[in-house]
Amino acid sequence: MRLTSGAPWAVALAALLVSGCAVPRVHGPAAAAVQPSAVAAQPSAAFNPTDVAWIQLEIPMTESVLALTDLAPERTANPSVLALASQVAAEQQQQLAGLRGLLREAGLPPTNVHEGHDMPGMVTKSDLLIAQRLNAEPFDTLFRKHLKDFLTQSLLVAKGEQTSGANEATKQYAKALSAARSTTLADLR
């Protein structure tokens, strides 16, 4: 399934729910505001389908961008790309821990319901195979493109969670994640 980033967030999230696809992570001051421990403090809070979809989509999206950042030290010597990859990897690892905490709080199994899906913002296995064959400037260009796509799509689906989610901790995590990823996206430009 391929959605465009220009699609309204509600349509995008609804399409993910209907197709069985589901949907975040934060750095800096925003991360401190919403950590996995904050989720554990609200065990009785209900999770609606939007919450579930957002969490289940953001985890594999984040994991896929981490696989791309892992390639950078082998594929480029560009100091700015290496620094960006290192920064993004650290941020996404922290954000992934928060997302997995939300997944546990929602009582969901750690199954990747998006395995093999080609969706906006997802760095696919074929994307990684291509990246593994590139070096220097071609890798740098591809790295930045995939990172921008990931951040842009993540912001789109986080907006849907903030608007239509039911679990307050998840909505707040989506808000904090959006702030962090907006900063990274602005730095990328």
C-alpha positions as CSV (number, residue, x, y, z in Angstrom):
1,M,0.0,0.0,0.0
2,R,1.5,3.4,-0.9
3,L,0.0,6.6,0.5
4,T,1.2,10.1,-0.4
5,S,2.2,12.5,2.3
6,G,-0.3,15.0,0.9
7,A,-3.2,12.7,1.9
8,P,-5.2,13.9,4.9
9,W,-4.1,12.3,8.1
10,A,-7.5,10.8,8.8
11,V,-7.6,9.1,5.4
12,A,-4.1,7.8,5.8
13,L,-4.7,6.4,9.2
14,A,-8.1,4.9,8.2
15,A,-6.4,3.2,5.2
16,L,-3.8,1.7,7.5
17,L,-6.5,0.4,9.8
18,V,-8.5,-1.1,7.0
19,S,-5.5,-2.8,5.4
20,G,-4.3,-4.2,8.6
21,C,-1.4,-1.8,8.7
22,A,-0.8,0.0,12.0
23,V,1.5,3.0,13.2
24,P,6.4,6.7,17.0
25,R,10.1,8.2,19.3
26,V,11.4,11.5,20.9
27,H,14.7,13.3,21.8
28,G,15.7,16.4,23.8
29,P,13.4,18.1,26.2
30,A,10.3,16.7,24.6
31,A,11.4,13.2,25.3
32,A,11.8,13.9,29.0
33,A,8.1,14.9,29.1
34,V,6.8,11.6,27.9
35,Q,8.8,8.5,28.7
36,P,7.7,4.8,29.0
37,S,7.3,5.3,32.8
38,A,4.6,7.9,32.1
39,V,2.7,5.2,30.1
40,A,2.9,2.7,32.9
41,A,1.4,5.3,35.3
42,Q,-1.9,5.0,33.4
43,P,-2.6,1.3,33.0
44,S,-6.3,1.6,32.9
45,A,-6.4,4.1,30.1
46,A,-8.1,2.7,27.0
47,F,-6.4,2.4,23.6
48,N,-8.6,2.9,20.5
49,P,-7.9,1.6,17.0
50,T,-6.0,4.9,16.2
51,D,-3.7,4.5,19.2
52,V,-3.0,0.9,18.2
53,A,-2.5,1.7,14.5
54,W,-0.1,4.5,15.3
55,I,2.0,2.5,17.7
56,Q,2.2,-0.5,15.4
57,L,3.2,1.6,12.4
58,E,5.8,3.8,14.2
59,I,7.7,0.9,15.5
60,P,8.6,-0.7,12.2
61,M,9.1,2.7,10.6
62,T,11.6,3.6,13.3
63,E,13.3,0.2,13.1
64,S,13.7,0.6,9.3
65,V,15.3,4.0,9.6
66,L,17.7,2.6,12.3
67,A,18.7,-0.1,9.8
68,L,19.6,2.7,7.4
69,T,21.6,4.7,10.0
70,D,23.6,1.6,10.7
71,L,24.9,1.6,7.1
72,A,26.3,5.1,7.2
73,P,29.7,4.4,8.8
74,E,30.4,1.8,6.1
75,R,29.1,3.8,3.1
76,T,30.3,7.4,3.6
77,A,33.1,9.4,5.0
78,N,31.1,12.7,4.9
79,P,31.3,14.1,8.4
80,S,27.9,15.8,8.2
81,V,26.1,12.6,7.1
82,L,28.0,10.6,9.8
83,A,27.0,13.1,12.5
84,L,23.4,13.1,11.3
85,A,23.3,9.3,11.2
86,S,24.7,9.1,14.7
87,Q,22.3,11.7,16.1
88,V,19.3,10.2,14.4
89,A,20.2,6.7,15.6
90,A,20.5,7.8,19.2
91,E,17.2,9.7,19.0
92,Q,15.4,6.8,17.3
93,Q,16.7,4.2,19.8
94,Q,15.3,6.3,22.6
95,Q,12.0,6.9,20.8
96,L,11.7,3.2,19.9
97,A,12.0,2.3,23.6
98,G,9.0,4.6,24.3
99,L,7.0,3.1,21.5
100,R,7.6,-0.4,22.7
101,G,6.5,0.7,26.2
102,L,3.3,1.9,24.7
103,L,2.9,-1.4,22.8
104,R,3.3,-3.3,26.1
105,E,0.9,-1.0,27.9
106,A,-1.7,-1.6,25.2
107,G,-1.3,-5.3,25.7
108,L,-0.2,-5.9,22.1
109,P,2.2,-8.6,21.0
110,P,5.5,-7.4,19.5
111,T,4.5,-8.7,16.1
112,N,5.3,-6.5,13.1
113,V,2.0,-6.3,11.3
114,H,3.7,-4.3,8.5
115,E,6.3,-6.9,7.6
116,G,6.9,-6.6,3.8
117,H,4.7,-3.5,3.4
118,D,5.9,-0.7,1.1
119,M,4.5,2.4,2.8
120,P,5.6,6.0,2.8
121,G,8.3,6.6,5.4
122,M,9.2,3.0,5.6
123,V,12.8,2.1,4.5
124,T,12.1,-1.3,2.8
125,K,14.5,-4.2,2.5
126,S,15.0,-3.3,-1.2
127,D,15.8,0.3,-0.2
128,L,18.5,-1.1,2.2
129,L,19.9,-3.4,-0.5
130,I,20.3,-0.4,-2.8
131,A,21.9,1.7,0.0
132,Q,24.3,-1.2,0.7
133,R,25.7,-0.9,-2.8
134,L,26.2,2.9,-2.7
135,N,29.1,4.9,-1.4
136,A,30.0,8.5,-0.8
137,E,27.7,11.1,-2.5
138,P,25.2,8.7,-3.9
139,F,24.7,7.1,-0.5
140,D,24.5,10.5,1.2
141,T,21.8,11.6,-1.2
142,L,19.7,8.4,-0.7
143,F,20.2,8.6,3.1
144,R,18.9,12.1,3.3
145,K,16.0,11.3,1.0
146,H,14.9,8.3,3.1
147,L,15.3,10.2,6.3
148,K,13.2,13.1,5.0
149,D,10.5,10.7,3.9
150,F,10.5,8.9,7.2
151,L,10.3,12.2,9.2
152,T,7.6,13.7,7.0
153,Q,5.4,10.6,7.1
154,S,5.9,10.2,10.8
155,L,4.7,13.8,11.4
156,L,1.6,13.1,9.2
157,V,0.5,10.0,11.2
158,A,1.4,11.5,14.5
159,K,-1.1,14.3,13.7
160,G,-3.8,11.7,13.3
161,E,-2.9,10.1,16.6
162,Q,-3.0,13.5,18.4
163,T,-6.4,14.3,16.9
164,S,-8.1,10.9,17.0
165,G,-6.3,8.8,19.6
166,A,-8.0,7.9,22.9
167,N,-5.1,7.1,25.2
168,E,-3.8,10.3,26.7
169,A,-0.2,9.0,27.2
170,T,-0.1,7.9,23.6
171,K,-1.4,11.2,22.3
172,Q,1.2,13.1,24.4
173,Y,3.9,10.8,23.2
174,A,2.8,11.5,19.6
175,K,3.0,15.2,20.3
176,A,6.5,15.0,21.9
177,L,7.7,12.8,19.0
178,S,6.3,15.3,16.5
179,A,8.2,18.1,18.2
180,A,11.4,16.1,18.1
181,R,11.1,14.9,14.6
182,S,10.1,18.4,13.3
183,T,13.4,19.7,14.7
184,T,15.3,16.9,13.0
185,L,13.5,17.6,9.7
186,A,14.2,21.3,10.0
187,D,17.9,20.6,10.6
188,L,17.9,18.3,7.5
189,R,16.8,21.1,5.2
